[in-house]
Amino acid sequence: MAAYNRSKAWPVSIDKRTDSVVLAEITRLRNGGAKADVTDDTRRVVERLTGLPYERCWR
């Protein structure tokens, strides 16, 4: 039952596309990219997967 409830709480699941988006963002930031330059799609995916504002996901 807990798994069912948890799946209802997350509007986005990790799939090939969302995994690629997150990995590309990690690479971009590690290579010196600025958080301010994030695309709307990447911001949306990261926030939906984590449940946190984009800015709180990265140090």
N, CA, C and O atoms as a Tripos MOL2 file, in Angstrom:
@<TRIPOS>MOLECULE
protein
  236   235    59     0     0
PROTEIN
NO_CHARGES

@<TRIPOS>ATOM
      1 N           0.8210   -1.1910    0.0000 N.3       1 MET1
      2 CA          0.0000    0.0000    0.0000 C.3       1 MET1
      3 C           0.8690    1.2610    0.0000 C.2       1 MET1
      4 O           0.5310    2.2370   -0.6690 O.2       1 MET1
      5 N           1.9750    1.2560    0.7340 N.am      2 ALA2
      6 CA          2.8500    2.4280    0.7770 C.3       2 ALA2
      7 C           3.4060    2.7460   -0.5980 C.2       2 ALA2
      8 O           3.5220    3.9160   -0.9620 O.2       2 ALA2
      9 N           3.7490    1.7290   -1.3620 N.am      3 ALA3
     10 CA          4.2710    1.9580   -2.7130 C.3       3 ALA3
     11 C           3.2010    2.5940   -3.5920 C.2       3 ALA3
     12 O           3.5030    3.4590   -4.4150 O.2       3 ALA3
     13 N           1.9680    2.1730   -3.4230 N.am      4 TYR4
     14 CA          0.8780    2.7570   -4.1970 C.3       4 TYR4
     15 C           0.7220    4.2330   -3.8610 C.2       4 TYR4
     16 O           0.6200    5.0670   -4.7610 O.2       4 TYR4
     17 N           0.7040    4.5600   -2.5910 N.am      5 ASN5
     18 CA          0.5500    5.9560   -2.1730 C.3       5 ASN5
     19 C           1.7170    6.8070   -2.6390 C.2       5 ASN5
     20 O           1.5290    7.9450   -3.0690 O.2       5 ASN5
     21 N           2.9120    6.2650   -2.5550 N.am      6 ARG6
     22 CA          4.0900    7.0120   -2.9850 C.3       6 ARG6
     23 C           4.0190    7.2900   -4.4880 C.2       6 ARG6
     24 O           4.3770    8.3830   -4.9280 O.2       6 ARG6
     25 N           3.5680    6.3300   -5.2690 N.am      7 SER7
     26 CA          3.4980    6.5480   -6.7170 C.3       7 SER7
     27 C           2.5000    7.6440   -7.0640 C.2       7 SER7
     28 O           2.6800    8.3470   -8.0580 O.2       7 SER7
     29 N           1.4720    7.7970   -6.2770 N.am      8 LYS8
     30 CA          0.4920    8.8610   -6.5080 C.3       8 LYS8
     31 C           1.0780   10.2320   -6.1790 C.2       8 LYS8
     32 O           0.6590   11.2380   -6.7510 O.2       8 LYS8
     33 N           2.0400   10.2760   -5.2630 N.am      9 ALA9
     34 CA          2.6110   11.5510   -4.8340 C.3       9 ALA9
     35 C           3.5940   12.1170   -5.8520 C.2       9 ALA9
     36 O           3.7870   13.3330   -5.8940 O.2       9 ALA9
     37 N           4.2120   11.2920   -6.6590 N.am     10 TRP10
     38 CA          5.2390   11.7390   -7.6030 C.3      10 TRP10
     39 C           4.6580   11.8410   -9.0050 C.2      10 TRP10
     40 O           4.3610   10.8160   -9.6170 O.2      10 TRP10
     41 N           4.4900   13.0410   -9.5240 N.am     11 PRO11
     42 CA          3.8920   13.2120  -10.8470 C.3      11 PRO11
     43 C           4.8160   12.8220  -11.9960 C.2      11 PRO11
     44 O           4.3490   12.6560  -13.1230 O.2      11 PRO11
     45 N           6.1180   12.6700  -11.7400 N.am     12 VAL12
     46 CA          7.0760   12.3060  -12.7810 C.3      12 VAL12
     47 C           7.8650   11.1120  -12.2840 C.2      12 VAL12
     48 O           8.2990   11.0740  -11.1320 O.2      12 VAL12
     49 N           8.0470   10.1430  -13.1580 N.am     13 SER13
     50 CA          8.8650    9.0040  -12.7710 C.3      13 SER13
     51 C          10.2090    9.0820  -13.4810 C.2      13 SER13
     52 O          10.3690    9.8000  -14.4680 O.2      13 SER13
     53 N          11.1620    8.3360  -12.9610 N.am     14 ILE14
     54 CA         12.4630    8.2830  -13.6100 C.3      14 ILE14
     55 C          12.3530    7.3190  -14.7790 C.2      14 ILE14
     56 O          12.0530    6.1370  -14.6080 O.2      14 ILE14
     57 N          12.5960    7.8400  -15.9510 N.am     15 ASP15
     58 CA         12.6260    7.0250  -17.1610 C.3      15 ASP15
     59 C          13.8590    7.4500  -17.9520 C.2      15 ASP15
     60 O          14.6580    8.2510  -17.4680 O.2      15 ASP15
     61 N          14.0190    6.9280  -19.1500 N.am     16 LYS16
     62 CA         15.2120    7.2600  -19.9350 C.3      16 LYS16
     63 C          15.3500    8.7600  -20.1620 C.2      16 LYS16
     64 O          16.4500    9.3040  -20.0720 O.2      16 LYS16
     65 N          14.2470    9.4250  -20.4540 N.am     17 ARG17
     66 CA         14.3090   10.8550  -20.7420 C.3      17 ARG17
     67 C          14.6860   11.6600  -19.5060 C.2      17 ARG17
     68 O          15.5990   12.4840  -19.5540 O.2      17 ARG17
     69 N          13.9860   11.4240  -18.3940 N.am     18 THR18
     70 CA         14.2800   12.2080  -17.1970 C.3      18 THR18
     71 C          15.6750   11.8860  -16.6570 C.2      18 THR18
     72 O          16.3610   12.7720  -16.1460 O.2      18 THR18
     73 N          16.0930   10.6370  -16.7680 N.am     19 ASP19
     74 CA         17.4470   10.2600  -16.3610 C.3      19 ASP19
     75 C          18.4770   11.0160  -17.1920 C.2      19 ASP19
     76 O          19.4580   11.5270  -16.6520 O.2      19 ASP19
     77 N          18.2610   11.0870  -18.4910 N.am     20 SER20
     78 CA         19.1840   11.8070  -19.3760 C.3      20 SER20
     79 C          19.2280   13.2920  -19.0490 C.2      20 SER20
     80 O          20.2950   13.9060  -19.0720 O.2      20 SER20
     81 N          18.0770   13.8660  -18.7460 N.am     21 VAL21
     82 CA         18.0090   15.2940  -18.4020 C.3      21 VAL21
     83 C          18.8350   15.5720  -17.1470 C.2      21 VAL21
     84 O          19.6210   16.5190  -17.1150 O.2      21 VAL21
     85 N          18.6570   14.7500  -16.1170 N.am     22 VAL22
     86 CA         19.3850   14.9630  -14.8620 C.3      22 VAL22
     87 C          20.8820   14.7420  -15.0610 C.2      22 VAL22
     88 O          21.6890   15.5360  -14.5780 O.2      22 VAL22
     89 N          21.2650   13.6810  -15.7610 N.am     23 LEU23
     90 CA         22.6880   13.4230  -15.9940 C.3      23 LEU23
     91 C          23.3360   14.5350  -16.8070 C.2      23 LEU23
     92 O          24.4710   14.9250  -16.5330 O.2      23 LEU23
     93 N          22.6250   15.0450  -17.8000 N.am     24 ALA24
     94 CA         23.1620   16.1500  -18.5990 C.3      24 ALA24
     95 C          23.3370   17.4050  -17.7450 C.2      24 ALA24
     96 O          24.3060   18.1450  -17.9130 O.2      24 ALA24
     97 N          22.4020   17.6430  -16.8330 N.am     25 GLU25
     98 CA         22.5130   18.8160  -15.9590 C.3      25 GLU25
     99 C          23.6830   18.6660  -14.9910 C.2      25 GLU25
    100 O          24.4110   19.6290  -14.7520 O.2      25 GLU25
    101 N          23.8680   17.4870  -14.4420 N.am     26 ILE26
    102 CA         25.0140   17.2540  -13.5550 C.3      26 ILE26
    103 C          26.3160   17.5200  -14.3070 C.2      26 ILE26
    104 O          27.2100   18.1890  -13.7900 O.2      26 ILE26
    105 N          26.4180   17.0010  -15.5140 N.am     27 THR27
    106 CA         27.6160   17.2130  -16.3320 C.3      27 THR27
    107 C          27.8180   18.6920  -16.6250 C.2      27 THR27
    108 O          28.9330   19.2020  -16.5200 O.2      27 THR27
    109 N          26.7430   19.3800  -16.9930 N.am     28 ARG28
    110 CA         26.8260   20.8120  -17.3120 C.3      28 ARG28
    111 C          27.3360   21.6040  -16.1110 C.2      28 ARG28
    112 O          28.2100   22.4600  -16.2560 O.2      28 ARG28
    113 N          26.7960   21.3220  -14.9280 N.am     29 LEU29
    114 CA         27.2140   22.0410  -13.7230 C.3      29 LEU29
    115 C          28.6500   21.7010  -13.3310 C.2      29 LEU29
    116 O          29.4030   22.5820  -12.9160 O.2      29 LEU29
    117 N          29.0310   20.4490  -13.4570 N.am     30 ARG30
    118 CA         30.4150   20.0460  -13.1390 C.3      30 ARG30
    119 C          31.4210   20.7060  -14.0730 C.2      30 ARG30
    120 O          32.5660   20.9440  -13.6920 O.2      30 ARG30
    121 N          30.9940   20.9960  -15.2840 N.am     31 ASN31
    122 CA         31.8710   21.6420  -16.2640 C.3      31 ASN31
    123 C          31.8390   23.1610  -16.1550 C.2      31 ASN31
    124 O          32.3130   23.8570  -17.0540 O.2      31 ASN31
    125 N          31.2890   23.6760  -15.0720 N.am     32 GLY32
    126 CA         31.3150   25.1130  -14.8330 C.3      32 GLY32
    127 C          30.0740   25.8670  -15.2590 C.2      32 GLY32
    128 O          30.0560   27.0960  -15.2090 O.2      32 GLY32
    129 N          29.0310   25.1600  -15.6790 N.am     33 GLY33
    130 CA         27.7910   25.8280  -16.0660 C.3      33 GLY33
    131 C          27.1480   26.5310  -14.8820 C.2      33 GLY33
    132 O          27.2750   26.0910  -13.7400 O.2      33 GLY33
    133 N          26.4680   27.6100  -15.1620 N.am     34 ALA34
    134 CA         25.8130   28.3930  -14.1080 C.3      34 ALA34
    135 C          24.3950   27.8880  -13.8600 C.2      34 ALA34
    136 O          23.6750   27.5470  -14.7990 O.2      34 ALA34
    137 N          24.0030   27.8410  -12.5920 N.am     35 LYS35
    138 CA         22.6360   27.4420  -12.2570 C.3      35 LYS35
    139 C          21.6150   28.3640  -12.9180 C.2      35 LYS35
    140 O          20.5140   27.9350  -13.2630 O.2      35 LYS35
    141 N          21.9800   29.6150  -13.0900 N.am     36 ALA36
    142 CA         21.0710   30.5970  -13.6930 C.3      36 ALA36
    143 C          20.7560   30.2790  -15.1500 C.2      36 ALA36
    144 O          19.7750   30.7880  -15.6920 O.2      36 ALA36
    145 N          21.5720   29.4460  -15.7920 N.am     37 ASP37
    146 CA         21.3740   29.1210  -17.2060 C.3      37 ASP37
    147 C          20.5670   27.8480  -17.4310 C.2      37 ASP37
    148 O          20.4940   27.3570  -18.5580 O.2      37 ASP37
    149 N          19.9630   27.3100  -16.3800 N.am     38 VAL38
    150 CA         19.1840   26.0820  -16.5100 C.3      38 VAL38
    151 C          18.0040   26.3050  -17.4560 C.2      38 VAL38
    152 O          17.4050   27.3800  -17.4660 O.2      38 VAL38
    153 N          17.6760   25.2860  -18.2480 N.am     39 THR39
    154 CA         16.5080   25.3880  -19.1280 C.3      39 THR39
    155 C          15.2400   25.1530  -18.3080 C.2      39 THR39
    156 O          15.2820   24.5580  -17.2310 O.2      39 THR39
    157 N          14.1300   25.6240  -18.8290 N.am     40 ASP40
    158 CA         12.8510   25.4320  -18.1400 C.3      40 ASP40
    159 C          12.5400   23.9490  -17.9760 C.2      40 ASP40
    160 O          12.0630   23.5280  -16.9220 O.2      40 ASP40
    161 N          12.8070   23.1520  -19.0160 N.am     41 ASP41
    162 CA         12.5230   21.7170  -18.9570 C.3      41 ASP41
    163 C          13.3660   21.0350  -17.8880 C.2      41 ASP41
    164 O          12.8550   20.2250  -17.1150 O.2      41 ASP41
    165 N          14.6500   21.3590  -17.8420 N.am     42 THR42
    166 CA         15.5310   20.7450  -16.8450 C.3      42 THR42
    167 C          15.0950   21.1310  -15.4450 C.2      42 THR42
    168 O          15.0340   20.2780  -14.5590 O.2      42 THR42
    169 N          14.7930   22.3990  -15.2330 N.am     43 ARG43
    170 CA         14.3150   22.8580  -13.9240 C.3      43 ARG43
    171 C          13.0620   22.0800  -13.5170 C.2      43 ARG43
    172 O          12.9600   21.6040  -12.3860 O.2      43 ARG43
    173 N          12.1300   21.9560  -14.4280 N.am     44 ARG44
    174 CA         10.8700   21.2660  -14.1500 C.3      44 ARG44
    175 C          11.1170   19.7960  -13.7870 C.2      44 ARG44
    176 O          10.5440   19.2950  -12.8200 O.2      44 ARG44
    177 N          11.9620   19.1060  -14.5540 N.am     45 VAL45
    178 CA         12.2480   17.6920  -14.2950 C.3      45 VAL45
    179 C          12.9080   17.5210  -12.9300 C.2      45 VAL45
    180 O          12.4900   16.6740  -12.1420 O.2      45 VAL45
    181 N          13.9310   18.3150  -12.6470 N.am     46 VAL46
    182 CA         14.6480   18.2100  -11.3710 C.3      46 VAL46
    183 C          13.7010   18.4840  -10.2050 C.2      46 VAL46
    184 O          13.7120   17.7500   -9.2170 O.2      46 VAL46
    185 N          12.8960   19.5120  -10.3060 N.am     47 GLU47
    186 CA         11.9870   19.8600   -9.2160 C.3      47 GLU47
    187 C          10.9160   18.8010   -9.0100 C.2      47 GLU47
    188 O          10.5580   18.4950   -7.8730 O.2      47 GLU47
    189 N          10.4050   18.2420  -10.0860 N.am     48 ARG48
    190 CA          9.3740   17.2060   -9.9470 C.3      48 ARG48
    191 C           9.9460   15.9110   -9.3830 C.2      48 ARG48
    192 O           9.2870   15.2350   -8.5920 O.2      48 ARG48
    193 N          11.1570   15.5620   -9.7800 N.am     49 LEU49
    194 CA         11.7670   14.3340   -9.2650 C.3      49 LEU49
    195 C          12.1750   14.4530   -7.8030 C.2      49 LEU49
    196 O          12.0460   13.4920   -7.0430 O.2      49 LEU49
    197 N          12.6630   15.6160   -7.4040 N.am     50 THR50
    198 CA         13.1760   15.7790   -6.0420 C.3      50 THR50
    199 C          12.1500   16.3250   -5.0630 C.2      50 THR50
    200 O          12.2410   16.0770   -3.8600 O.2      50 THR50
    201 N          11.1750   17.0660   -5.5710 N.am     51 GLY51
    202 CA         10.2230   17.7240   -4.6840 C.3      51 GLY51
    203 C          10.7940   18.9750   -4.0360 C.2      51 GLY51
    204 O          10.2010   19.5310   -3.1110 O.2      51 GLY51
    205 N          11.9550   19.4190   -4.5280 N.am     52 LEU52
    206 CA         12.6280   20.6060   -3.9960 C.3      52 LEU52
    207 C          12.7920   21.6500   -5.0850 C.2      52 LEU52
    208 O          12.7980   21.3150   -6.2700 O.2      52 LEU52
    209 N          12.9260   22.9110   -4.6970 N.am     53 PRO53
    210 CA         13.2650   23.9220   -5.6940 C.3      53 PRO53
    211 C          14.6230   23.5930   -6.3090 C.2      53 PRO53
    212 O          15.5080   23.0740   -5.6290 O.2      53 PRO53
    213 N          14.7830   23.8910   -7.5780 N.am     54 TYR54
    214 CA         16.0230   23.5940   -8.3000 C.3      54 TYR54
    215 C          17.2480   24.0910   -7.5400 C.2      54 TYR54
    216 O          18.2380   23.3690   -7.4200 O.2      54 TYR54
    217 N          17.1900   25.3080   -7.0320 N.am     55 GLU55
    218 CA         18.3350   25.9250   -6.3650 C.3      55 GLU55
    219 C          18.7860   25.1630   -5.1260 C.2      55 GLU55
    220 O          19.9540   25.2480   -4.7460 O.2      55 GLU55
    221 N          17.8920   24.4260   -4.4950 N.am     56 ARG56
    222 CA         18.2500   23.6680   -3.2910 C.3      56 ARG56
    223 C          18.8210   22.2950   -3.6140 C.2      56 ARG56
    224 O          19.2680   21.5880   -2.7120 O.2      56 ARG56
    225 N          18.8130   21.9090   -4.8710 N.am     57 CYS57
    226 CA         19.2870   20.5750   -5.2590 C.3      57 CYS57
    227 C          20.7880   20.5130   -5.4580 C.2      57 CYS57
    228 O          21.3620   19.4230   -5.4690 O.2      57 CYS57
    229 N          21.4290   21.6420   -5.6120 N.am     58 TRP58
    230 CA         22.8580   21.6780   -5.9290 C.3      58 TRP58
    231 C          23.5910   22.5450   -4.9240 C.2      58 TRP58
    232 O          23.0630   23.5560   -4.4610 O.2      58 TRP58
    233 N          24.7960   22.1500   -4.5920 N.am     59 ARG59
    234 CA         25.6340   22.9440   -3.6820 C.3      59 ARG59
    235 C          26.4720   23.9010   -4.4590 C.2      59 ARG59
    236 O          27.2460   24.6590   -3.8760 O.2      59 ARG59
@<TRIPOS>BOND
     1     1     2 1
     2     2     3 1
     3     3     4 2
     4     3     5 am
     5     5     6 1
     6     6     7 1
     7     7     8 2
     8     7     9 am
     9     9    10 1
    10    10    11 1
    11    11    12 2
    12    11    13 am
    13    13    14 1
    14    14    15 1
    15    15    16 2
    16    15    17 am
    17    17    18 1
    18    18    19 1
    19    19    20 2
    20    19    21 am
    21    21    22 1
    22    22    23 1
    23    23    24 2
    24    23    25 am
    25    25    26 1
    26    26    27 1
    27    27    28 2
    28    27    29 am
    29    29    30 1
    30    30    31 1
    31    31    32 2
    32    31    33 am
    33    33    34 1
    34    34    35 1
    35    35    36 2
    36    35    37 am
    37    37    38 1
    38    38    39 1
    39    39    40 2
    40    39    41 am
    41    41    42 1
    42    42    43 1
    43    43    44 2
    44    43    45 am
    45    45    46 1
    46    46    47 1
    47    47    48 2
    48    47    49 am
    49    49    50 1
    50    50    51 1
    51    51    52 2
    52    51    53 am
    53    53    54 1
    54    54    55 1
    55    55    56 2
    56    55    57 am
    57    57    58 1
    58    58    59 1
    59    59    60 2
    60    59    61 am
    61    61    62 1
    62    62    63 1
    63    63    64 2
    64    63    65 am
    65    65    66 1
    66    66    67 1
    67    67    68 2
    68    67    69 am
    69    69    70 1
    70    70    71 1
    71    71    72 2
    72    71    73 am
    73    73    74 1
    74    74    75 1
    75    75    76 2
    76    75    77 am
    77    77    78 1
    78    78    79 1
    79    79    80 2
    80    79    81 am
    81    81    82 1
    82    82    83 1
    83    83    84 2
    84    83    85 am
    85    85    86 1
    86    86    87 1
    87    87    88 2
    88    87    89 am
    89    89    90 1
    90    90    91 1
    91    91    92 2
    92    91    93 am
    93    93    94 1
    94    94    95 1
    95    95    96 2
    96    95    97 am
    97    97    98 1
    98    98    99 1
    99    99   100 2
   100    99   101 am
   101   101   102 1
   102   102   103 1
   103   103   104 2
   104   103   105 am
   105   105   106 1
   106   106   107 1
   107   107   108 2
   108   107   109 am
   109   109   110 1
   110   110   111 1
   111   111   112 2
   112   111   113 am
   113   113   114 1
   114   114   115 1
   115   115   116 2
   116   115   117 am
   117   117   118 1
   118   118   119 1
   119   119   120 2
   120   119   121 am
   121   121   122 1
   122   122   123 1
   123   123   124 2
   124   123   125 am
   125   125   126 1
   126   126   127 1
   127   127   128 2
   128   127   129 am
   129   129   130 1
   130   130   131 1
   131   131   132 2
   132   131   133 am
   133   133   134 1
   134   134   135 1
   135   135   136 2
   136   135   137 am
   137   137   138 1
   138   138   139 1
   139   139   140 2
   140   139   141 am
   141   141   142 1
   142   142   143 1
   143   143   144 2
   144   143   145 am
   145   145   146 1
   146   146   147 1
   147   147   148 2
   148   147   149 am
   149   149   150 1
   150   150   151 1
   151   151   152 2
   152   151   153 am
   153   153   154 1
   154   154   155 1
   155   155   156 2
   156   155   157 am
   157   157   158 1
   158   158   159 1
   159   159   160 2
   160   159   161 am
   161   161   162 1
   162   162   163 1
   163   163   164 2
   164   163   165 am
   165   165   166 1
   166   166   167 1
   167   167   168 2
   168   167   169 am
   169   169   170 1
   170   170   171 1
   171   171   172 2
   172   171   173 am
   173   173   174 1
   174   174   175 1
   175   175   176 2
   176   175   177 am
   177   177   178 1
   178   178   179 1
   179   179   180 2
   180   179   181 am
   181   181   182 1
   182   182   183 1
   183   183   184 2
   184   183   185 am
   185   185   186 1
   186   186   187 1
   187   187   188 2
   188   187   189 am
   189   189   190 1
   190   190   191 1
   191   191   192 2
   192   191   193 am
   193   193   194 1
   194   194   195 1
   195   195   196 2
   196   195   197 am
   197   197   198 1
   198   198   199 1
   199   199   200 2
   200   199   201 am
   201   201   202 1
   202   202   203 1
   203   203   204 2
   204   203   205 am
   205   205   206 1
   206   206   207 1
   207   207   208 2
   208   207   209 am
   209   209   210 1
   210   210   211 1
   211   211   212 2
   212   211   213 am
   213   213   214 1
   214   214   215 1
   215   215   216 2
   216   215   217 am
   217   217   218 1
   218   218   219 1
   219   219   220 2
   220   219   221 am
   221   221   222 1
   222   222   223 1
   223   223   224 2
   224   223   225 am
   225   225   226 1
   226   226   227 1
   227   227   228 2
   228   227   229 am
   229   229   230 1
   230   230   231 1
   231   231   232 2
   232   231   233 am
   233   233   234 1
   234   234   235 1
   235   235   236 2
@<TRIPOS>SUBSTRUCTURE
     1 MET1         2 RESIDUE 1 A MET
     2 ALA2         6 RESIDUE 1 A ALA
     3 ALA3        10 RESIDUE 1 A ALA
     4 TYR4        14 RESIDUE 1 A TYR
     5 ASN5        18 RESIDUE 1 A ASN
     6 ARG6        22 RESIDUE 1 A ARG
     7 SER7        26 RESIDUE 1 A SER
     8 LYS8        30 RESIDUE 1 A LYS
     9 ALA9        34 RESIDUE 1 A ALA
    10 TRP10       38 RESIDUE 1 A TRP
    11 PRO11       42 RESIDUE 1 A PRO
    12 VAL12       46 RESIDUE 1 A VAL
    13 SER13       50 RESIDUE 1 A SER
    14 ILE14       54 RESIDUE 1 A ILE
    15 ASP15       58 RESIDUE 1 A ASP
    16 LYS16       62 RESIDUE 1 A LYS
    17 ARG17       66 RESIDUE 1 A ARG
    18 THR18       70 RESIDUE 1 A THR
    19 ASP19       74 RESIDUE 1 A ASP
    20 SER20       78 RESIDUE 1 A SER
    21 VAL21       82 RESIDUE 1 A VAL
    22 VAL22       86 RESIDUE 1 A VAL
    23 LEU23       90 RESIDUE 1 A LEU
    24 ALA24       94 RESIDUE 1 A ALA
    25 GLU25       98 RESIDUE 1 A GLU
    26 ILE26      102 RESIDUE 1 A ILE
    27 THR27      106 RESIDUE 1 A THR
    28 ARG28      110 RESIDUE 1 A ARG
    29 LEU29      114 RESIDUE 1 A LEU
    30 ARG30      118 RESIDUE 1 A ARG
    31 ASN31      122 RESIDUE 1 A ASN
    32 GLY32      126 RESIDUE 1 A GLY
    33 GLY33      130 RESIDUE 1 A GLY
    34 ALA34      134 RESIDUE 1 A ALA
    35 LYS35      138 RESIDUE 1 A LYS
    36 ALA36      142 RESIDUE 1 A ALA
    37 ASP37      146 RESIDUE 1 A ASP
    38 VAL38      150 RESIDUE 1 A VAL
    39 THR39      154 RESIDUE 1 A THR
    40 ASP40      158 RESIDUE 1 A ASP
    41 ASP41      162 RESIDUE 1 A ASP
    42 THR42      166 RESIDUE 1 A THR
    43 ARG43      170 RESIDUE 1 A ARG
    44 ARG44      174 RESIDUE 1 A ARG
    45 VAL45      178 RESIDUE 1 A VAL
    46 VAL46      182 RESIDUE 1 A VAL
    47 GLU47      186 RESIDUE 1 A GLU
    48 ARG48      190 RESIDUE 1 A ARG
    49 LEU49      194 RESIDUE 1 A LEU
    50 THR50      198 RESIDUE 1 A THR
    51 GLY51      202 RESIDUE 1 A GLY
    52 LEU52      206 RESIDUE 1 A LEU
    53 PRO53      210 RESIDUE 1 A PRO
    54 TYR54      214 RESIDUE 1 A TYR
    55 GLU55      218 RESIDUE 1 A GLU
    56 ARG56      222 RESIDUE 1 A ARG
    57 CYS57      226 RESIDUE 1 A CYS
    58 TRP58      230 RESIDUE 1 A TRP
    59 ARG59      234 RESIDUE 1 A ARG
